[in-house]
Amino acid sequence: LFFPWVWSFPMAMITAELSGLVKEEHGVGFVVWIHLAFGRFVSFQAGLWSCVCNILDKALYPVMFLDYLQGLITIPPDGGAIDDELGEGFEPWTRWFICVGLIGLVLAVNLRGIDVVGKASYVFFFLTLSPFFIFCVMALPQADPNRWWTTVSTVSKSTWAEFISLLMWNSSGWDNVGLLAAETINPQKTYPKAMAISLVLVTTTYLIPVMFATALPGIGSHWNEWRDGDFERLAAQVGGPLLQKVFVIGAAACCVGIFTALLTTSARQMYSMARVGLLPSPLGRLHPRWGTPALALVTNAVIVALLAGLPFAALLEATVIANAMVTGITFLAFLVLRSTCFVYPPEPNKGVGEVESQEGNSREDTEKTKLEDPPFRIPLSTKFMIGFILIPLGLCLFAILTAPLLSKIMGAALIVGGTLLYWLFRPAPSDPWLV
């Protein structure tokens, strides 16, 4: 209940402010913000770390969808636990072709534009949350709030570290929303409202089902002994095998929905990196009809298709440090842009008079300019903002220090590899304004 407001809320508000800062033709999202604050080298590193994290993360969701699909077949008639090795019922090539089919479907949705993705998200939202709503209603007669105060065995320090890291992962991703600013109507006004509403919804949808689950008898009250799949077992306890199957369907829909959103944002990240010259310029082109970064979307989908099915459990741990570093740098970039009073300048190679002349060419353009809302600004001074982000910066440092050894090794490898790549290719911005 408390954690999202000290971790997610600062990033959500910072994203809302910075998303209205830069005009869409120069690229959008945290890569451009970091570029403006710290230059090409740091933005290249942050973009590279984030790309690696996104690729590893995206490649998991088609495989997880396949595992849940197989899980529907392996649910015992009495609603018992699902076999841990869910997906072994499919042959390797069958698994891969199903994953590729799912990737192709999600790619087709993304190519049509963010409005189509948004409409699809409503469907995934309904399919994902409906099982939890049914669960809470059916669990109400069995729930006993006194079980919330039941003492459990002492939790070790390592368990607390894993718990906080999991909370950070579950409550992250707000900076990625900034990558969609160019395709959002009036982001200055839309983003603050959307961020605040989304944060409340995310916190509520996490909190309420867990409250009901921990108030149930049996495995529900022994939450310190929970393991993967116990929510499905609780669904079977409350509503029988049918509700358990509904839960698995909801989990599969959730995987597709998250994968769809990740493909949307990661393609925009490639687009933004291409706009500032950190990736090949063709990735910074938009589809002439749909206005989407088509080549960046296809590139992402092909990479995920090639990696789908590989064992990512160990490599996924390596993303902990990279995510923490990117988040920390984004917070610092915000402070730099705030303290330097960054204001969007006129177009390069155009004088102020030329800009005014262009604006006066059309009454419609003039009226549109007058009606535009001013950029959203967090109602705190820069000095107060430093205190506002100290806790999330501390959490980033905590995640780095308590990360597994493999994560630290991979994090160091990303820093060294990113530095070598930068000095080998010396990426230069294609947009003169970003020099």
Secondary structure, DSSP 4 states (H G I P E B T S, - for coil): --HHHHHHHHHHHHHHHHTTTS-GGG--SHHHHHHHHH-HHHHHHHHHHHHHHHHHHHHHHHHHHHHHHHHHHH--TT--PPPSSGGGGS-HHHHHHHHHHHHHHHHHHHHT-HHHHHHHHHHHHHHHHHHHHHHHHHHTTT--GGGGG---PPPPHHHHHHHHHHHHHHT--GGGGGGGGGGSSSHHHHHHHHHHHHHHHHHHHHHHHHHHHHTSTGGGT-GGG--TTHHHHHHHHHHHHHHHHHHHHHHHHHHHHHHHHHHHHHHHHHHHHHHTTSS-GGGG---TTT-S-HHHHHHHHHHHHHHTTS--HHHHHTHHHHHHHHHHHHHHHHHHHHHTT--PPPPTT--HHHHHHHHTT-HHHHHHHHHSPPPP--SS-HHHHHHHTHHHHHHHHHHHHTS-HHHHHHHHHHHHHHHHHHHHH----SSGGG-
